[in-house]
Amino acid sequence: MDDKALFKLTSGLFLFITKTDKDNGCIINTVLQVTSSPVRIITVVNKNNYTHDMVKKTGIFNVSVLSETAPMDLYKKFGYASGRDTDKFTGYGSVRRSENGILYLTEYSSAYISGKVIEEKDLGTHTLFIADVTDAQIISDDESVTYNYYQKNIKPAPETNNVNRKGFICTICGYIYEESTLPEDYICPICKHGAEAFKPL
Ligand SMILES: Cc1cc2nc3c(=O)[nH]c(=O)nc-3n(C[C@H](O)[C@H](O)[C@H](O)COP(=O)(O)O)c2cc1C
């Protein structure tokens, strides 16, 4: 099997947001509308993510559909750090609350969708959430970003000074694992992709 074939699947990028005693969100690439009557979406989130635990508690979330205008800083803020260690929304101005009380982005996004979880499925490393859409609004006419666009136009090229480093680089987020062998079940601590996303330096 050629694992790289799976990279040919297209997807968007999203900010998956919820709220308990604090607001938090993380970048994900797995949101899909599955039915239109009723309007339902599915989303799959890694169990290591704090946002995952929060949504399991609250059962409600917003998905901000990221646009091509979203800068790398936004991906770093919400996709490289955990809400367990930092308050990602403190001082972040470009947000508003929707009717469910959860934040959504007012820039760098083309739309937001509010979801209410009706079912969960344990997928081992991840949880699949099936949700009714309770609200959805367009934010801008900007193109929604694709993973491919992010890889080609937003994510910085790997640093050239990596030439003297030995190990494996995550082709998704650029994290470097500095060991001579990469365990088969290795998961990137930053973006949570598996060993198949790594290539030798
Ligand atoms: C481009 C990009 C794509 C990502 N895709 C996913 C994804 O599909 N699923 C996921 O669970 N985490 C994904 N992540 C990783 C989470 O956003 C990241 O682990 C985040 O720091 C978790 O934050 P939290 O602990 O506050 O929830 C992605 C990160 C980036 C930068």
Ligand as a Chemical Component Dictionary entry (heavy atoms), coordinates in Angstrom:
data_LIG
# 
_chem_comp.id                   LIG 
_chem_comp.type                 NON-POLYMER 
_chem_comp.pdbx_formal_charge   0 
_chem_comp.three_letter_code    LIG 
# 
loop_
_chem_comp_atom.comp_id 
_chem_comp_atom.atom_id 
_chem_comp_atom.alt_atom_id 
_chem_comp_atom.type_symbol 
_chem_comp_atom.charge 
_chem_comp_atom.model_Cartn_x 
_chem_comp_atom.model_Cartn_y 
_chem_comp_atom.model_Cartn_z 
_chem_comp_atom.pdbx_ordinal 
LIG C1  C1  C 0 -2.497 22.347 9.482  1  
LIG C2  C2  C 0 -2.915 21.593 10.712 2  
LIG C3  C3  C 0 -3.862 20.585 10.608 3  
LIG C4  C4  C 0 -4.276 19.871 11.717 4  
LIG N1  N1  N 0 -5.222 18.908 11.582 5  
LIG C5  C5  C 0 -5.684 18.256 12.680 6  
LIG C6  C6  C 0 -6.755 17.306 12.551 7  
LIG O1  O1  O 0 -7.293 17.060 11.481 8  
LIG N2  N2  N 0 -7.190 16.677 13.685 9  
LIG C7  C7  C 0 -6.660 16.939 14.917 10 
LIG O2  O2  O 0 -7.130 16.334 15.890 11 
LIG N3  N3  N 0 -5.653 17.832 15.075 12 
LIG C8  C8  C 0 -5.161 18.491 13.977 13 
LIG N4  N4  N 0 -4.153 19.417 14.104 14 
LIG C9  C9  C 0 -3.496 19.568 15.418 15 
LIG C10 C10 C 0 -4.226 20.405 16.448 16 
LIG O3  O3  O 0 -4.726 21.611 15.910 17 
LIG C11 C11 C 0 -3.215 20.719 17.571 18 
LIG O4  O4  O 0 -2.798 19.520 18.169 19 
LIG C12 C12 C 0 -3.704 21.711 18.618 20 
LIG O5  O5  O 0 -2.569 22.242 19.264 21 
LIG C13 C13 C 0 -4.635 21.132 19.659 22 
LIG O6  O6  O 0 -5.033 22.171 20.525 23 
LIG P1  P1  P 0 -5.895 21.919 21.857 24 
LIG O7  O7  O 0 -5.104 20.957 22.710 25 
LIG O8  O8  O 0 -6.029 23.275 22.463 26 
LIG O9  O9  O 0 -7.200 21.334 21.425 27 
LIG C14 C14 C 0 -3.720 20.162 12.997 28 
LIG C15 C15 C 0 -2.771 21.194 13.113 29 
LIG C16 C16 C 0 -2.376 21.908 11.982 30 
LIG C17 C17 C 0 -1.351 23.007 12.125 31 
# 
loop_
_chem_comp_bond.comp_id 
_chem_comp_bond.atom_id_1 
_chem_comp_bond.atom_id_2 
_chem_comp_bond.value_order 
_chem_comp_bond.pdbx_ordinal 
LIG C1  C2  SING 1  
LIG C2  C3  SING 2  
LIG C2  C16 DOUB 3  
LIG C3  C4  DOUB 4  
LIG C4  N1  SING 5  
LIG C4  C14 SING 6  
LIG N1  C5  DOUB 7  
LIG C5  C6  SING 8  
LIG C5  C8  SING 9  
LIG C6  O1  DOUB 10 
LIG C6  N2  SING 11 
LIG N2  C7  SING 12 
LIG C7  O2  DOUB 13 
LIG C7  N3  SING 14 
LIG N3  C8  DOUB 15 
LIG C8  N4  SING 16 
LIG N4  C9  SING 17 
LIG N4  C14 SING 18 
LIG C9  C10 SING 19 
LIG C10 O3  SING 20 
LIG C10 C11 SING 21 
LIG C11 O4  SING 22 
LIG C11 C12 SING 23 
LIG C12 O5  SING 24 
LIG C12 C13 SING 25 
LIG C13 O6  SING 26 
LIG O6  P1  SING 27 
LIG P1  O7  DOUB 28 
LIG P1  O8  SING 29 
LIG P1  O9  SING 30 
LIG C14 C15 DOUB 31 
LIG C15 C16 SING 32 
LIG C16 C17 SING 33 
# 
